């Protein structure tokens, strides 16, 4: 998803695509999951509307203790319904953010496990732009591009 950032409105996440194909997402290794209603937020059909409505919160960056910390907490909270989270820093190569599986049998399936990685560390000031690709469990893809000042927390 390498593109010019000039088209991105500062302070706002931009919807770039929602479809069944996107650069970099390895859809072939995943199966489309049943989207039948269960009354729980465990499938793409349930979590997509929430993630789309909260797009500006997908990720956050924080300067802390001499480092940039890139947080994926919000996406982890809605990981049920996602097969894969991919990201790129400053137009670099796409990487997979490994996330814990959704435990549908747990009392709170979306709860983030205590041992889950919720952020990644980078040199201070180095994270200026982040691209995100989400592969939902119905094999649709959502993408977003974020500038630092839109996702920076203090």
C-alpha positions in Angstrom: 0.0 0.0 0.0 2.8 2.4 -0.8 1.4 5.7 -2.0 1.9 9.4 -1.6 0.8 10.8 1.8 -0.2 14.1 0.1 -3.7 12.8 -0.3 -4.2 12.1 3.4 -6.0 14.7 5.3 -4.1 15.5 8.5 -5.9 14.5 11.7 -8.0 12.0 9.8 -7.7 8.4 8.9 -8.5 7.7 5.3 -10.5 4.7 4.0 -8.5 3.4 1.1 -10.2 0.1 0.2 -12.6 -2.4 1.3 -12.8 -5.5 -0.9 -11.7 -9.0 -1.4 -8.2 -8.3 -2.5 -5.4 -6.0 -1.3 -1.7 -5.8 -1.9 0.3 -7.9 0.6 -2.6 -9.8 2.3 -2.1 -13.6 1.9 -5.8 -14.5 1.7 -5.1 -17.9 0.1 -3.9 -19.3 3.5 -7.3 -18.5 5.2 -10.8 -19.8 4.8 -13.9 -17.7 4.8 -15.6 -18.2 8.1 -19.3 -18.7 8.8 -20.9 -15.3 9.4 -24.2 -16.7 11.0 -25.4 -14.5 13.8 -24.4 -15.8 17.3 -25.3 -12.9 19.4 -21.5 -12.4 20.1 -19.0 -10.2 18.4 -16.9 -13.0 17.0 -17.1 -12.5 13.2 -16.3 -9.9 10.6 -20.0 -9.2 10.1 -20.2 -8.0 13.7 -16.8 -6.4 14.3 -16.4 -4.6 10.9 -19.0 -1.9 11.6 -17.3 -1.2 15.0 -13.9 -1.1 13.4 -15.1 1.1 10.6 -16.8 3.5 13.1 -13.6 3.7 15.2 -11.1 3.8 12.4 -9.2 6.7 13.9 -8.4 4.5 16.9 -7.0 1.5 15.2 -3.5 2.3 16.2 -1.7 4.9 18.3 1.8 6.1 18.7 3.4 7.5 21.9 6.8 8.9 22.6 7.8 7.3 25.9 11.1 6.7 27.6 13.2 7.6 24.6 11.2 5.4 22.1 8.2 5.5 19.9 5.6 2.9 21.0 3.2 1.9 18.3 0.1 0.5 20.0 -2.3 -2.0 18.4 -4.6 -2.3 21.5 -7.8 -1.3 19.8 -7.4 -3.8 17.0 -6.6 -6.5 19.6 -9.8 -5.7 21.4 -11.7 -6.5 18.2 -9.5 -9.3 16.9 -12.4 -11.8 16.8 -13.4 -11.5 13.2 -9.9 -10.8 12.0 -7.5 -13.3 10.4 -4.6 -10.9 10.0 -3.3 -7.5 11.0 -0.6 -6.1 8.7 1.3 -2.8 9.0 3.9 -0.7 7.4 6.0 2.1 8.9 6.9 5.1 6.8 6.2 3.2 3.5 8.4 0.4 4.5 7.6 -3.3 3.8 4.4 -4.7 5.2 4.7 -6.9 8.3 2.3 -9.1 10.1 1.4 -8.0 13.7 1.0 -11.4 15.4 -2.1 -11.4 17.6 -3.5 -13.9 20.0 -6.3 -16.1 18.7 -9.9 -15.4 19.6 -11.1 -17.8 22.3 -14.8 -18.1 21.5 -15.4 -20.3 24.6 -13.9 -17.8 27.0 -16.2 -15.7 29.2 -14.8 -12.6 27.4 -13.5 -13.7 24.0 -12.2 -10.2 23.1 -10.3 -9.7 26.3 -6.6 -9.2 25.6 -4.6 -11.9 27.3 -2.1 -10.6 29.9 0.9 -12.0 27.9 -0.2 -10.4 24.6 2.1 -8.0 22.8 0.1 -4.7 22.6 2.8 -2.4 21.2 6.1 -2.4 19.2 9.0 -0.1 20.0 10.9 2.1 17.5 13.5 4.8 17.7 12.2 8.1 19.1 10.5 10.2 16.4 10.9 7.6 13.7 7.2 6.6 13.2 5.8 9.3 11.0 3.2 7.3 9.0 1.6 3.9 9.4 -0.4 1.9 6.8 -2.7 -0.8 8.1 -4.3 -3.8 6.3 -6.9 -5.9 8.1 -8.0 -9.2 6.7 -11.4 -10.0 8.1 -12.5 -13.6 8.6 -15.0 -13.2 5.7 -11.8 -12.6 3.5 -12.7 -8.9 2.9 -9.9 -6.4 3.4 -9.9 -2.9 5.0 -7.0 -0.5 4.7 -6.1 2.7 6.4 -3.3 5.2 6.3 -2.4 7.3 9.4 0.0 10.2 9.9 1.7 10.5 13.2 -0.1 13.6 14.3 -3.4 11.9 13.8 -2.6 9.0 16.0 -0.2 10.4 18.6 -1.1 10.2 22.2 0.6 11.9 25.1 
